[in-house]
């Protein structure tokens, strides 16, 4: 690898990243050149090309089904693994190989875009660094432009050493920042004697912007606007929260221990004015108390005692547990008048007791909640039906999140709770003049939590000089403002490194994401309409989304065509009708049982589980192992 450049421009939260890799084959025979990049799951690939001896082979984005048809026709031996796969909590991997003739060069170029999301008071730009060898010209070049002003900026890395720190420069003024990381070959080495690279891990830029106590910030470019709203230093609404905890057999061992640890810490984070309770379930549903209790020191201590006794066994009756939680909230008396009620469900499996039809459960819960409360669903591990949890949460004003079965699972649970621990606005409506805007993204929000951000984007009419906005919400403060269109457009006019139509692309990105999210909980006919709209925008703006594929063509004589698809969190691990798959491909799980000695081997597409004498060993496909059973 001669060159590896990561160029990233962040303009008002919207990040445009180009990764370029130049590889030369110094051998006297053909060799395979591989381009492997990890990018954030929240990003959409927008472009890819290979340039071999001056000839460019571009990736072409098409509707998924027609791309698949074209691919199947071109490839005689059926489907390959595809170019993109999920590789971690926040990342997916793009991987392509091509044969390069002796003494020839190849240049790979991948472009992706994402809207940075504010969480717990900061934005995070994640760049995965893993060249796997020393690179003559390596650099990460990040430009940030935030018209609101940069409040703080920090960089972090999992591989940084004192020598590598010397290769990092940061320049920052009121609204701009430039970060350059350009290590020499010697600085990249693990030690002077070894030709092995230190560069393996995450390079992270974190920052936040300055904010006044106004109705947020509006930015306008080429007839498109984006409105950022994140009030701060406001009173926090008291919460009424019910934790619904799965204690079925599959939660036994480390999962239930980590759940106990997380809940004990979360109890300490409750505010004195909050009210709370616990419901635990396997095939039976147990209410810790018949009503919500205020988070006094005495009640919190009593709850901690209860949490420490949690153990796991039996089936999974999600339906009855959630209906019991709704009932406790419905019957609650003497709660603070202006307070936020929420249910937080933690489960690691699928319903196996009571009502097991997921569609009936979704219907029951939506009917019972009836818009009164927010439901947050946390799916623990990979056996869970994430699609089911996601649909249930989105239908009831909440979100779903996967909790990964790692050593830090308790911290993941706590981190999620911190995100929803401080509601400061309810029933938010961002209002713009009807005749002045069109193509508006979502502008009604159930809750706003301290440390996050509301983003609304749309098109404005040509004649408009002033864009007034009014924000209605249940809060202690009124928000309203006007944006001068010409002044706002001037802000971006002379920024040389800004890509001009970024707000239009931001609008398209946000619209596609919201259409896809809405389609998850929509009925079949509406779902088709929403997906058709998202597909049209994906093709118009060249985004690889779950509805499109990029067709990558290689030089003659090589495996001609490959597909880059967008994996989804639900898609990767979805279980439908007993089969594991990604919504397109389905695989059957199977189990081998040995009678003497008693042992089982359970094989699925994600792992192999070995069970013997009530003990189990889980092996992801990434690992190989030998298991010997005596006798």
C-alpha positions in Angstrom: 0.0 0.0 0.0 1.6 3.3 -1.2 -1.0 5.7 0.0 -4.0 5.6 2.4 -5.8 8.9 2.8 -9.0 9.5 4.9 -10.4 12.9 4.0 -13.4 14.0 6.1 -15.4 17.3 5.8 -18.0 17.9 8.5 -20.2 20.8 7.7 -22.8 21.6 10.3 -23.0 17.9 11.6 -23.1 16.4 8.1 -20.0 14.3 7.5 -18.6 13.5 4.0 -15.7 11.0 4.1 -13.5 9.9 1.2 -11.1 7.0 1.7 -8.5 6.6 -1.0 -6.0 3.7 -1.2 -3.2 3.3 -3.8 -1.7 -0.1 -4.1 1.2 -1.1 -6.4 2.1 -4.7 -7.3 5.9 -4.9 -7.2 5.9 -8.7 -7.9 6.7 -10.1 -11.4 3.3 -11.9 -11.5 -0.3 -11.0 -10.9 -1.4 -10.5 -7.3 -4.7 -9.8 -5.5 -5.1 -6.4 -4.1 -7.7 -6.0 -1.3 -9.4 -2.8 -0.1 -11.1 -3.2 3.3 -12.7 -0.4 5.1 -14.9 -0.2 8.2 -17.5 2.6 8.2 -20.2 3.7 10.7 -23.5 1.7 10.5 -25.3 5.0 10.4 -23.5 6.1 7.2 -24.7 5.6 3.6 -22.1 4.7 1.0 -22.5 7.2 -1.9 -19.7 6.2 -4.3 -17.0 3.7 -5.0 -14.5 3.3 -7.8 -11.4 1.3 -8.8 -8.9 2.7 -11.1 -6.5 0.1 -12.7 -3.8 1.3 -15.1 -5.8 4.5 -15.9 -9.1 2.7 -16.5 -11.9 3.5 -14.0 -14.4 0.9 -12.8 -17.2 2.7 -11.0 -19.8 1.3 -8.7 -23.3 1.9 -9.9 -26.2 2.2 -7.4 -29.5 0.5 -8.5 -32.7 -0.7 -6.9 -31.9 -3.8 -4.9 -34.0 -6.4 -6.7 -32.9 -5.4 -10.2 -29.2 -5.3 -9.0 -29.7 -8.8 -7.6 -31.2 -10.0 -10.9 -28.3 -8.6 -12.8 -25.8 -10.1 -10.4 -27.5 -13.6 -10.6 -27.4 -13.5 -14.3 -23.7 -12.6 -14.4 -22.5 -15.1 -11.8 -23.1 -18.7 -12.6 -22.3 -20.1 -9.2 -25.0 -18.3 -7.2 -24.7 -15.8 -4.5 -21.5 -14.7 -2.8 -21.2 -13.1 0.6 -21.5 -9.6 -0.7 -19.2 -6.7 -0.1 -20.6 -5.2 3.1 -21.2 -6.9 6.4 -21.8 -5.8 10.0 -18.5 -6.1 12.0 -19.2 -4.6 15.4 -21.5 -2.4 17.5 -21.0 0.7 15.4 -19.3 -0.5 12.3 -19.8 -2.3 9.0 -17.1 -3.5 6.7 -16.7 -2.8 2.9 -14.4 -5.4 1.3 -13.4 -5.8 -2.3 -10.5 -7.6 -4.0 -9.2 -7.3 -7.5 -6.3 -9.0 -9.4 -3.6 -6.6 -10.4 -1.0 -7.4 -13.1 2.8 -7.3 -12.4 4.1 -3.8 -11.9 0.6 -2.3 -12.1 -1.2 0.0 -9.7 -4.8 0.2 -8.5 -6.5 3.1 -6.7 -9.6 2.4 -4.7 -11.9 5.2 -3.6 -14.9 4.9 -1.3 -17.2 7.8 -0.3 -19.8 7.8 2.5 -21.9 10.3 4.3 -23.6 10.5 7.7 -25.4 13.0 9.9 -23.6 13.0 13.3 -26.0 12.4 16.1 -25.7 14.3 19.4 -25.7 11.9 22.4 -25.0 12.9 26.0 -23.9 16.4 25.0 -21.5 15.6 22.2 -21.1 14.6 18.5 -18.7 11.8 17.7 -16.9 11.2 14.4 -15.5 7.6 14.3 -12.8 6.6 11.8 -11.6 3.0 11.9 -7.9 2.7 11.2 -6.6 -0.8 10.2 -4.1 -0.7 7.2 -2.6 -4.1 8.4 0.8 -2.9 7.1 3.1 0.1 7.1 2.0 2.7 4.6 4.4 5.2 3.0 1.9 8.0 2.8 -0.8 7.7 5.5 -3.0 10.5 6.6 -6.3 11.3 8.3 -7.5 14.8 7.4 -10.6 16.2 9.1 -12.1 19.6 8.5 -15.0 20.8 10.7 -17.1 23.9 10.1 -19.9 24.7 12.6 -21.4 28.2 12.1 -22.8 28.1 15.6 -19.3 28.0 17.0 -17.3 25.1 18.4 -17.7 24.8 22.2 -15.1 22.0 22.7 -13.1 19.6 20.6 -11.1 16.6 21.5 -9.5 13.6 19.7 -9.1 10.2 21.1 -7.5 7.0 19.8 -7.1 3.4 20.9 -3.6 3.1 19.4 -1.9 6.4 20.2 1.7 6.4 21.5 4.0 9.3 22.4 5.7 9.0 19.0 2.3 9.0 17.2 1.1 12.0 19.2 3.8 14.0 17.4 2.1 13.2 14.1 -1.2 14.7 15.2 -1.9 18.4 14.8 -5.1 20.3 15.7 -5.9 23.9 14.7 -9.1 25.5 15.9 -10.8 28.9 15.8 -14.3 30.1 16.6 -16.2 28.1 13.9 -13.6 25.9 12.3 -11.3 23.0 13.2 -8.6 21.2 11.3 -7.2 17.8 12.5 -4.4 16.2 10.7 -2.8 12.9 11.6 0.2 12.1 9.3 2.6 9.5 10.8 5.8 8.6 9.0 6.7 5.0 8.4 9.0 5.0 11.4 6.3 6.4 13.7 3.9 3.7 12.5 6.2 0.8 13.6 5.5 -1.2 16.7 9.3 -1.1 17.2 12.3 -0.1 15.0 13.2 -3.8 14.2 9.7 -4.9 13.2 7.9 -4.0 10.0 4.6 -4.2 11.9 2.1 -1.3 12.3 0.8 0.3 15.4 -2.2 1.6 13.5 -5.0 -0.7 14.5 -8.1 0.7 16.2 -10.4 3.7 16.5 -9.6 7.4 15.8 -12.4 9.5 17.3 -13.2 13.2 17.1 -15.7 14.5 19.7 -17.1 18.0 19.8 -20.1 20.1 20.6 -21.3 23.5 19.4 -22.2 26.7 21.2 -25.9 27.3 21.9 -27.9 30.2 23.1 -31.3 29.9 25.0 -33.1 30.5 21.7 -35.2 28.3 19.4 -32.1 26.8 18.0 -30.1 27.5 14.8 -31.4 27.6 11.2 -29.0 27.2 8.3 -29.9 27.6 4.6 -28.1 26.7 1.4 -29.6 26.7 -2.2 -33.2 26.7 -1.1 -32.9 23.9 1.6 -32.9 24.6 5.3 -31.9 22.7 8.4 -33.0 23.6 11.9 -31.1 22.4 14.9 -32.8 22.6 18.3 -31.2 21.6 21.6 -32.3 23.7 24.6 -30.2 23.3 27.7 -30.1 24.3 31.3 -33.8 23.7 31.7 -35.7 22.0 34.6 -35.9 18.2 34.2 -39.4 16.6 34.3 -39.8 13.9 37.0 -40.0 10.4 35.5 -42.3 7.5 36.3 -40.4 4.5 35.1 -41.2 0.8 35.2 -38.3 -1.6 34.5 -39.6 -4.8 32.9 -36.9 -7.4 33.3 -36.6 -10.8 31.6 -35.5 -13.5 34.0 -36.2 -16.5 31.8 -33.7 -19.4 31.6 -31.7 -18.0 28.8 -30.8 -15.0 31.0 -29.0 -17.3 33.5 -25.3 -16.7 34.3 -23.5 -13.6 33.1 -26.5 -11.9 31.6 -28.5 -11.8 34.8 -25.4 -10.8 36.8 -24.7 -7.9 34.4 -28.4 -6.9 34.6 -28.2 -6.8 38.4 -25.1 -4.7 38.3 -26.6 -2.2 35.8 -29.9 -1.9 37.7 -28.1 -1.3 41.0 -26.2 1.6 39.4 -29.3 2.9 37.7 -31.1 3.0 41.0 -28.4 5.4 42.3 -29.1 7.6 39.3 -32.8 8.1 40.0 -33.8 11.6 41.1 -35.6 12.0 44.4 -38.7 13.3 42.5 -38.8 10.2 40.2 -41.2 7.3 40.8 -40.3 3.8 39.8 -41.1 0.1 40.1 -39.9 -3.3 38.7 -41.7 -6.1 37.0 -39.8 -9.3 36.4 -41.0 -12.2 34.1 -40.4 -15.6 32.9 -43.5 -17.7 32.3 -44.8 -15.9 35.4 -45.0 -12.2 35.9 -43.9 -10.8 39.3 -44.6 -7.2 40.4 -42.1 -5.9 42.9 -44.8 -3.6 44.3 -48.4 -3.1 43.2 -47.8 0.6 42.6 -45.0 3.0 41.7 -42.8 4.3 44.6 -41.1 7.6 45.0 -37.3 7.3 44.7 -36.5 8.1 48.3 -33.3 6.7 49.9 -35.4 4.1 51.8 -37.3 2.9 48.7 -34.1 2.8 46.5 -32.4 0.7 49.2 -35.4 -1.7 49.3 -35.3 -2.0 45.5 -31.6 -2.7 45.6 -32.3 -5.6 47.9 -34.9 -7.0 45.5 -32.6 -6.6 42.5 -29.8 -8.6 44.2 -32.2 -11.6 44.5 -32.9 -11.7 40.7 -32.3 -15.2 39.3 -33.2 -16.7 35.9 -35.2 -19.8 34.9 -38.3 -20.7 32.8 -40.0 -19.4 29.7 -40.7 -15.8 28.4 -44.1 -14.2 28.6 -43.3 -10.7 27.2 -47.0 -9.9 26.5 -48.3 -10.3 30.1 -45.3 -8.5 31.6 -45.7 -5.4 29.4 -49.5 -5.4 29.9 -48.9 -5.5 33.7 -46.5 -2.5 33.4 -49.1 -0.5 31.5 -51.7 -1.4 34.1 -49.4 -0.1 37.0 -49.0 3.2 35.2 -52.7 3.4 34.4 -53.7 2.9 38.1 -50.9 5.2 39.4 -52.1 8.0 41.7 -50.4 11.0 43.3 -47.8 11.2 40.5 -46.3 14.6 39.7 -48.7 16.5 37.5 -46.1 17.3 34.8 -44.1 14.1 34.6 -42.9 11.7 31.9 -44.0 8.0 32.1 -41.9 5.3 30.5 -41.5 1.5 30.3 -38.0 0.1 29.8 -38.1 -3.6 28.7 -35.0 -5.7 28.8 -35.2 -9.2 27.2 -32.8 -11.6 25.5 -35.2 -13.8 23.7 -38.5 -14.3 22.0 -41.9 -14.9 23.5 -42.2 -18.6 24.4 -45.0 -18.5 27.1 -48.5 -17.1 27.1 -49.1 -15.2 23.9 -46.3 -16.0 21.5 -47.6 -14.5 18.2 -45.5 -11.3 17.9 -48.1 -9.5 15.8 -50.7 -10.1 18.4 -48.3 -8.9 21.2 -47.5 -5.7 19.2 -51.2 -5.0 18.7 -52.0 -5.7 22.4 -49.3 -3.4 23.7 -50.1 -0.6 21.2 -53.7 -0.7 22.2 -52.9 -0.7 26.0 -50.3 2.1 25.8 -52.4 4.2 23.4 -49.9 7.0 23.2 -49.8 7.6 26.9 -46.3 6.3 27.7 -43.0 5.7 25.9 -41.8 2.2 25.5 -38.0 1.5 25.2 -36.9 -2.0 24.2 -33.5 -3.3 24.9 -32.5 -6.6 23.2 -29.8 -8.4 25.0 -27.5 -10.5 22.8 -28.2 -12.2 19.4 -31.0 -14.7 20.0 -33.5 -11.8 20.4 -35.9 -10.9 17.7 -34.7 -7.4 17.2 -37.2 -6.6 14.4 -40.1 -7.4 16.9 -38.6 -5.2 19.6 -37.9 -2.3 17.2 -41.4 -2.4 15.8 -42.9 -2.4 19.3 -40.8 0.5 20.5 -41.3 2.7 17.5 -45.1 2.1 17.6 -45.1 3.4 21.2 -43.0 6.5 21.1 -39.7 4.9 22.1 -36.6 3.3 20.5 -35.0 -0.1 20.5 -31.3 -0.7 21.2 -29.2 -3.9 21.1 -27.1 -4.7 24.2 -24.1 -6.6 23.2 -23.1 -9.7 25.2 -19.7 -8.5 26.2 -17.9 -7.7 29.4 -19.3 -4.1 29.3 -23.0 -5.0 29.0 -23.8 -3.4 32.3 -22.2 -0.2 31.1 -24.2 -0.3 27.9 -27.4 -0.6 30.0 -26.4 2.3 32.2 -25.4 4.4 29.1 -28.8 3.8 27.6 -30.5 4.8 30.8 -28.4 8.0 31.0 -29.6 9.0 27.5 -33.3 8.9 28.6 -32.8 10.0 32.3 -33.3 13.7 31.8 -36.5 14.6 29.8 -36.8 18.4 29.6 -39.5 18.8 26.9 -42.7 16.9 26.0 -45.0 17.0 23.0 -42.7 19.1 20.8 -44.0 20.6 17.6 -41.7 22.6 15.3 -44.0 24.9 13.3 -43.1 26.6 10.0 -45.4 28.7 7.7 -47.4 26.2 5.6 -46.9 28.1 2.3 -43.2 28.7 2.9 -41.9 25.1 3.3 -42.3 21.7 1.7 -40.8 18.2 2.0 -40.5 18.7 5.7 -38.9 15.9 7.7 -40.4 14.8 11.0 -41.4 17.9 13.0 -43.4 16.4 16.0 -41.5 14.7 18.8 -42.9 13.0 21.9 -39.9 13.7 24.2 -36.7 15.6 24.2 -33.8 14.5 26.5 -31.0 16.8 27.8 -27.8 16.2 25.7 -29.6 15.2 22.5 -30.7 17.3 19.5 -33.8 17.7 17.3 -33.1 18.2 13.6 -35.8 19.3 11.1 -35.0 19.9 7.4 -37.0 20.9 4.3 -37.2 23.0 1.2 -38.1 26.7 1.3 -40.0 28.7 -1.4 -38.0 31.0 -3.6 -39.8 34.2 -2.6 -39.1 33.9 1.1 -37.0 36.5 2.8 -37.7 35.5 6.4 -38.3 32.0 7.7 -40.2 32.3 11.0 -40.4 29.3 13.3 -42.4 28.6 16.4 -41.8 25.7 18.8 -44.7 24.4 20.9 -43.8 22.1 23.7 -44.8 21.3 27.3 -42.0 23.1 29.1 -41.4 26.2 31.3 -40.2 28.3 28.3 -41.6 29.6 25.0 -39.4 29.3 21.9 -39.6 31.3 18.7 -37.3 32.9 16.2 -36.9 34.2 12.6 -34.1 33.4 10.2 -33.1 35.9 7.5 -32.8 33.7 4.4 -30.2 35.9 2.5 -28.0 36.4 5.6 -28.1 32.6 6.4 -27.2 31.7 2.8 -24.2 34.1 3.0 -22.6 32.0 5.8 -21.6 29.2 3.5 -20.8 31.2 0.4 -17.0 31.5 0.9 -16.2 28.3 2.6 -13.8 26.7 0.2 -13.8 23.2 1.6 -17.6 22.9 2.0 -19.5 20.7 -0.5 -22.1 23.2 -1.7 -25.4 21.2 -1.7 -24.7 19.6 1.8 -28.1 20.7 3.3 -30.0 19.2 0.3 -28.1 15.9 0.9 -28.6 16.1 4.6 -32.3 16.6 3.9 -32.3 13.5 1.7 -30.3 11.4 4.2 -32.7 12.4 7.1 -35.8 11.8 5.0 -34.7 8.3 3.9 -33.8 7.4 7.5 -37.2 8.6 8.8 -39.2 6.9 5.9 -37.4 3.6 6.7 -38.0 3.9 10.4 -41.6 4.7 9.8 -42.0 1.7 7.5 -41.0 -0.6 10.4 -44.2 0.0 12.3 -46.5 0.7 9.3 -49.2 -1.6 7.8 -48.4 -3.4 4.5 -49.9 -0.9 2.1 -48.4 2.2 3.8 -45.1 0.3 4.2 -44.9 -0.1 0.4 -45.6 3.6 -0.2 -42.9 4.7 2.4 -40.3 2.3 0.9 -41.1 3.5 -2.6 -40.5 7.1 -1.5 -37.2 6.1 0.3 -36.1 4.1 -2.8 -36.7 7.1 -5.1 -34.6 9.4 -2.9 -31.9 6.7 -2.5 -31.5 6.5 -6.3 -31.8 10.2 -6.9 -29.0 11.1 -4.3 -26.9 7.9 -4.9 -27.2 6.4 -1.4 -26.6 2.7 -0.7 -29.6 2.1 1.7 -31.4 -1.1 2.7 -33.4 -0.6 -0.6 -30.5 -0.2 -3.0 -27.4 -2.0 -4.0 -24.1 -0.9 -5.5 -23.0 -3.1 -8.5 -19.2 -3.2 -8.6 -17.8 -4.4 -12.0 -14.3 -5.8 -12.3 -11.9 -6.1 -15.2 -12.5 -8.8 -17.8 -11.4 -12.3 -16.9 -12.1 -11.8 -13.2 -15.3 -12.6 -11.3 -17.2 -9.9 -13.1 -19.7 -8.5 -10.7 -20.2 -8.0 -7.0 -22.9 -6.4 -4.9 -22.6 -3.9 -2.0 -25.8 -4.0 0.1 -26.6 -2.1 3.3 -26.9 -4.4 6.3 -29.5 -3.5 9.0 -29.5 -4.2 12.7 -32.8 -6.0 12.6 -32.0 -7.6 9.2 -28.8 -9.3 10.3 -30.3 -11.1 13.3 -34.0 -11.3 12.5 -35.7 -14.6 13.2 -38.9 -15.2 11.2 -40.9 -18.4 11.4 -38.0 -20.3 13.1 -35.5 -19.3 10.5 -32.5 -17.0 10.9 -31.8 -14.5 8.1 -31.5 -11.0 6.9 -34.9 -10.5 5.4 -33.7 -11.8 2.0 -31.6 -14.9 2.8 -32.9 -17.4 5.3 -31.0 -20.1 7.1 -32.2 -23.0 9.2 -30.8 -23.6 12.6 -30.1 -27.2 13.6 -29.0 -29.1 16.7 -27.2 -32.4 17.1 -27.9 -34.4 20.3 -25.6 -37.1 21.6 -27.2 -39.6 24.0 -24.1 -41.1 25.5 -22.4 -39.0 26.7 -25.2 -36.4 26.9 -24.2 -33.4 24.8 -25.7 -31.0 22.2 -24.2 -29.0 19.4 -26.5 -26.1 18.4 -25.5 -24.5 15.1 -26.8 -21.2 13.8 -25.5 -18.7 11.3 -23.9 -16.7 14.0 -22.4 -19.1 16.5 -22.0 -22.7 17.6 -23.2 -23.5 21.1 -21.8 -26.6 22.8 -23.8 -27.9 25.8 -22.8 -30.6 28.3 -23.9 -31.2 31.9 -25.9 -27.9 32.1 -22.8 -26.0 30.9 -22.6 -24.2 27.6 -19.8 -22.7 25.5 -20.6 -20.2 22.8 -18.3 -19.9 19.9 -18.7 -17.2 17.3 -17.8 -18.2 13.8 -14.8 -15.9 14.0 -13.2 -18.4 16.5 -12.3 -22.0 16.1 -12.1 -24.4 19.0 -11.9 -28.1 19.9 -14.2 -29.5 22.4 -13.6 -33.0 23.8 -16.3 -34.8 25.8 -14.8 -37.7 27.8 -16.3 -41.2 27.2 
